[in-house]
């Protein structure tokens, strides 16, 4: 525990493929509306946001296609695993994101769902543009070269 009895942030679900599949232009933190059984399942680290995306629906922002499995002890009070989940953003921020998403090739991708210091669930969203196959190869090549260069500089090459 940190000072003052508040726990540090803890990642509940992470989209590892996002940084490989997309160029990340900007990141935004948003709140998320969850049911009690969803919070319990996320605290166990059982969420999956690998194929999810965010977008506007009915004038509000939602997280679509995110998977939070049912929490067994909740029994009949469980939630639907793939339901759209409302995102909590300031009005100005939401309109900026909607305008950016309307541009061709820009997507709103969740990078992670985590619990902040106060224990509140948050989503890290990214404005992203898709990578082509040659971009992915180039990123892999530079990552491997940087790794090899660090080994050589340490004298373990």
C-alpha positions as YAML, in Angstrom:
chain: A
units: angstrom
residues:
- id: 1
  name: UNK
  ca: [0.00, 0.00, 0.00]
- id: 2
  name: UNK
  ca: [1.08, 3.53, -0.72]
- id: 3
  name: UNK
  ca: [1.06, 6.40, 1.72]
- id: 4
  name: UNK
  ca: [-2.37, 7.27, 3.16]
- id: 5
  name: UNK
  ca: [-3.78, 3.74, 2.80]
- id: 6
  name: UNK
  ca: [-4.39, 4.12, -0.95]
- id: 7
  name: UNK
  ca: [-3.31, 1.28, -3.26]
- id: 8
  name: UNK
  ca: [-1.30, 2.04, -6.43]
- id: 9
  name: UNK
  ca: [-2.86, 1.57, -9.90]
- id: 10
  name: UNK
  ca: [-3.34, -2.06, -11.01]
- id: 11
  name: UNK
  ca: [-3.93, -3.21, -14.58]
- id: 12
  name: UNK
  ca: [-6.98, -5.46, -14.95]
- id: 13
  name: UNK
  ca: [-6.94, -5.99, -18.75]
- id: 14
  name: UNK
  ca: [-4.44, -4.95, -21.39]
- id: 15
  name: UNK
  ca: [-4.52, -4.79, -25.20]
- id: 16
  name: UNK
  ca: [-0.97, -5.83, -26.09]
- id: 17
  name: UNK
  ca: [-1.66, -6.10, -29.82]
- id: 18
  name: UNK
  ca: [-2.74, -2.46, -30.10]
- id: 19
  name: UNK
  ca: [0.76, -0.99, -30.22]
- id: 20
  name: UNK
  ca: [1.74, -3.54, -32.87]
- id: 21
  name: UNK
  ca: [-1.38, -3.05, -35.02]
- id: 22
  name: UNK
  ca: [-1.73, 0.76, -34.76]
- id: 23
  name: UNK
  ca: [0.23, 4.01, -34.67]
- id: 24
  name: UNK
  ca: [-0.81, 5.63, -31.38]
- id: 25
  name: UNK
  ca: [-1.47, 9.36, -31.91]
- id: 26
  name: UNK
  ca: [-2.99, 10.47, -28.57]
- id: 27
  name: UNK
  ca: [-4.13, 8.82, -25.33]
- id: 28
  name: UNK
  ca: [-7.07, 9.71, -23.09]
- id: 29
  name: UNK
  ca: [-8.21, 8.41, -19.69]
- id: 30
  name: UNK
  ca: [-11.93, 7.71, -19.34]
- id: 31
  name: UNK
  ca: [-14.15, 6.32, -16.62]
- id: 32
  name: UNK
  ca: [-16.28, 3.25, -17.35]
- id: 33
  name: UNK
  ca: [-19.71, 2.26, -16.05]
- id: 34
  name: UNK
  ca: [-19.57, -1.30, -14.71]
- id: 35
  name: UNK
  ca: [-21.91, -3.62, -12.84]
- id: 36
  name: UNK
  ca: [-20.76, -5.07, -9.52]
- id: 37
  name: UNK
  ca: [-20.08, -8.54, -10.94]
- id: 38
  name: UNK
  ca: [-18.00, -6.96, -13.73]
- id: 39
  name: UNK
  ca: [-15.81, -5.18, -11.18]
- id: 40
  name: UNK
  ca: [-15.28, -8.44, -9.28]
- id: 41
  name: UNK
  ca: [-14.30, -10.28, -12.50]
- id: 42
  name: UNK
  ca: [-11.89, -7.49, -13.49]
- id: 43
  name: UNK
  ca: [-10.28, -7.49, -10.04]
- id: 44
  name: UNK
  ca: [-9.50, -11.18, -10.68]
- id: 45
  name: UNK
  ca: [-7.79, -10.07, -13.92]
- id: 46
  name: UNK
  ca: [-10.17, -11.94, -16.21]
- id: 47
  name: UNK
  ca: [-11.10, -9.20, -18.71]
- id: 48
  name: UNK
  ca: [-10.16, -9.18, -22.40]
- id: 49
  name: UNK
  ca: [-10.11, -6.06, -24.59]
- id: 50
  name: UNK
  ca: [-7.99, -7.39, -27.49]
- id: 51
  name: UNK
  ca: [-10.75, -7.02, -30.09]
- id: 52
  name: UNK
  ca: [-12.64, -4.10, -28.59]
- id: 53
  name: UNK
  ca: [-13.07, -0.53, -29.80]
- id: 54
  name: UNK
  ca: [-14.80, 2.62, -28.63]
- id: 55
  name: UNK
  ca: [-17.23, 4.82, -30.48]
- id: 56
  name: UNK
  ca: [-20.28, 7.07, -30.26]
- id: 57
  name: UNK
  ca: [-23.80, 5.71, -29.95]
- id: 58
  name: UNK
  ca: [-26.83, 7.86, -29.23]
- id: 59
  name: UNK
  ca: [-24.76, 10.91, -28.32]
- id: 60
  name: UNK
  ca: [-22.63, 9.02, -25.77]
- id: 61
  name: UNK
  ca: [-19.35, 7.09, -25.96]
- id: 62
  name: UNK
  ca: [-19.36, 3.32, -25.50]
- id: 63
  name: UNK
  ca: [-16.79, 0.53, -25.34]
- id: 64
  name: UNK
  ca: [-17.89, -2.22, -27.73]
- id: 65
  name: UNK
  ca: [-16.92, -5.91, -27.93]
- id: 66
  name: UNK
  ca: [-14.98, -6.01, -24.67]
- id: 67
  name: UNK
  ca: [-15.22, -9.34, -22.89]
- id: 68
  name: UNK
  ca: [-15.61, -9.52, -19.12]
- id: 69
  name: UNK
  ca: [-16.60, -13.09, -18.16]
- id: 70
  name: UNK
  ca: [-19.39, -13.82, -15.71]
- id: 71
  name: UNK
  ca: [-18.46, -13.85, -12.04]
- id: 72
  name: UNK
  ca: [-19.59, -17.27, -10.76]
- id: 73
  name: UNK
  ca: [-20.44, -16.29, -7.15]
- id: 74
  name: UNK
  ca: [-22.83, -13.58, -8.45]
- id: 75
  name: UNK
  ca: [-25.18, -16.34, -9.70]
- id: 76
  name: UNK
  ca: [-28.41, -14.79, -11.01]
- id: 77
  name: UNK
  ca: [-27.17, -11.21, -10.56]
- id: 78
  name: UNK
  ca: [-24.54, -11.68, -13.27]
- id: 79
  name: UNK
  ca: [-23.95, -9.44, -16.27]
- id: 80
  name: UNK
  ca: [-23.85, -10.06, -20.03]
- id: 81
  name: UNK
  ca: [-20.17, -10.73, -20.97]
- id: 82
  name: UNK
  ca: [-20.02, -8.71, -24.24]
- id: 83
  name: UNK
  ca: [-22.44, -5.85, -23.57]
- id: 84
  name: UNK
  ca: [-21.54, -2.28, -24.64]
- id: 85
  name: UNK
  ca: [-20.17, -0.36, -21.67]
- id: 86
  name: UNK
  ca: [-20.67, 3.38, -21.29]
- id: 87
  name: UNK
  ca: [-17.56, 5.55, -21.09]
- id: 88
  name: UNK
  ca: [-17.47, 8.64, -18.88]
- id: 89
  name: UNK
  ca: [-15.82, 11.60, -20.60]
- id: 90
  name: UNK
  ca: [-16.17, 15.36, -20.41]
- id: 91
  name: UNK
  ca: [-18.39, 16.74, -23.18]
- id: 92
  name: UNK
  ca: [-15.59, 18.67, -24.89]
- id: 93
  name: UNK
  ca: [-13.28, 15.64, -24.82]
- id: 94
  name: UNK
  ca: [-16.00, 13.37, -26.22]
- id: 95
  name: UNK
  ca: [-16.77, 15.72, -29.13]
- id: 96
  name: UNK
  ca: [-13.05, 15.99, -29.93]
- id: 97
  name: UNK
  ca: [-12.75, 12.19, -30.03]
- id: 98
  name: UNK
  ca: [-15.89, 11.79, -32.17]
- id: 99
  name: UNK
  ca: [-14.54, 14.36, -34.65]
- id: 100
  name: UNK
  ca: [-11.22, 12.52, -34.82]
- id: 101
  name: UNK
  ca: [-12.93, 9.13, -35.35]
- id: 102
  name: UNK
  ca: [-14.94, 10.53, -38.26]
- id: 103
  name: UNK
  ca: [-11.68, 11.16, -40.10]
- id: 104
  name: UNK
  ca: [-10.74, 8.33, -42.46]
- id: 105
  name: UNK
  ca: [-8.54, 5.65, -40.93]
- id: 106
  name: UNK
  ca: [-8.69, 6.81, -37.30]
- id: 107
  name: UNK
  ca: [-9.93, 4.41, -34.62]
- id: 108
  name: UNK
  ca: [-10.50, 4.73, -30.89]
- id: 109
  name: UNK
  ca: [-8.76, 1.71, -29.33]
- id: 110
  name: UNK
  ca: [-8.64, 0.81, -25.61]
- id: 111
  name: UNK
  ca: [-5.08, 0.13, -24.44]
- id: 112
  name: UNK
  ca: [-5.88, -1.00, -20.90]
- id: 113
  name: UNK
  ca: [-8.48, -1.18, -18.16]
- id: 114
  name: UNK
  ca: [-7.05, -0.51, -14.73]
- id: 115
  name: UNK
  ca: [-7.98, 0.50, -11.22]
- id: 116
  name: UNK
  ca: [-6.54, 3.87, -10.18]
- id: 117
  name: UNK
  ca: [-5.19, 4.78, -6.75]
- id: 118
  name: UNK
  ca: [-8.72, 5.28, -5.39]
- id: 119
  name: UNK
  ca: [-9.85, 1.86, -6.67]
- id: 120
  name: UNK
  ca: [-11.98, 3.28, -9.51]
- id: 121
  name: UNK
  ca: [-11.99, 1.46, -12.87]
- id: 122
  name: UNK
  ca: [-10.55, 3.54, -15.72]
- id: 123
  name: UNK
  ca: [-9.94, 2.88, -19.43]
- id: 124
  name: UNK
  ca: [-6.92, 4.21, -21.31]
- id: 125
  name: UNK
  ca: [-8.12, 5.01, -24.84]
- id: 126
  name: UNK
  ca: [-5.89, 5.82, -27.81]
- id: 127
  name: UNK
  ca: [-6.61, 7.64, -31.05]
- id: 128
  name: UNK
  ca: [-4.88, 5.34, -33.51]
- id: 129
  name: UNK
  ca: [-4.31, 4.83, -37.22]
- id: 130
  name: UNK
  ca: [-3.78, 1.34, -38.61]
- id: 131
  name: UNK
  ca: [-0.36, 0.08, -39.64]
- id: 132
  name: UNK
  ca: [0.34, -1.55, -42.98]
- id: 133
  name: UNK
  ca: [2.28, -4.81, -43.18]
- id: 134
  name: UNK
  ca: [5.53, -3.04, -44.15]
- id: 135
  name: UNK
  ca: [5.15, -0.68, -41.16]
- id: 136
  name: UNK
  ca: [4.92, -3.65, -38.81]
- id: 137
  name: UNK
  ca: [8.04, -5.20, -40.36]
- id: 138
  name: UNK
  ca: [9.93, -1.93, -40.00]
- id: 139
  name: UNK
  ca: [8.92, -1.61, -36.32]
- id: 140
  name: UNK
  ca: [10.06, -5.20, -35.65]
- id: 141
  name: UNK
  ca: [13.36, -4.57, -37.42]
- id: 142
  name: UNK
  ca: [14.13, -1.42, -35.42]
- id: 143
  name: UNK
  ca: [13.11, -3.08, -32.14]
- id: 144
  name: UNK
  ca: [15.43, -6.04, -32.83]
- id: 145
  name: UNK
  ca: [18.28, -3.73, -33.84]
- id: 146
  name: UNK
  ca: [17.89, -1.65, -30.66]
- id: 147
  name: UNK
  ca: [17.91, -4.81, -28.56]
- id: 148
  name: UNK
  ca: [21.06, -6.09, -30.33]
- id: 149
  name: UNK
  ca: [22.76, -2.68, -30.04]
- id: 150
  name: UNK
  ca: [22.13, -2.61, -26.28]
- id: 151
  name: UNK
  ca: [23.67, -6.08, -25.94]
- id: 152
  name: UNK
  ca: [26.76, -4.96, -27.88]
- id: 153
  name: UNK
  ca: [27.14, -1.83, -25.78]
- id: 154
  name: UNK
  ca: [26.95, -3.87, -22.59]
- id: 155
  name: UNK
  ca: [29.72, -6.11, -23.94]
- id: 156
  name: UNK
  ca: [27.64, -9.29, -24.04]
- id: 157
  name: UNK
  ca: [27.35, -9.44, -27.84]
...
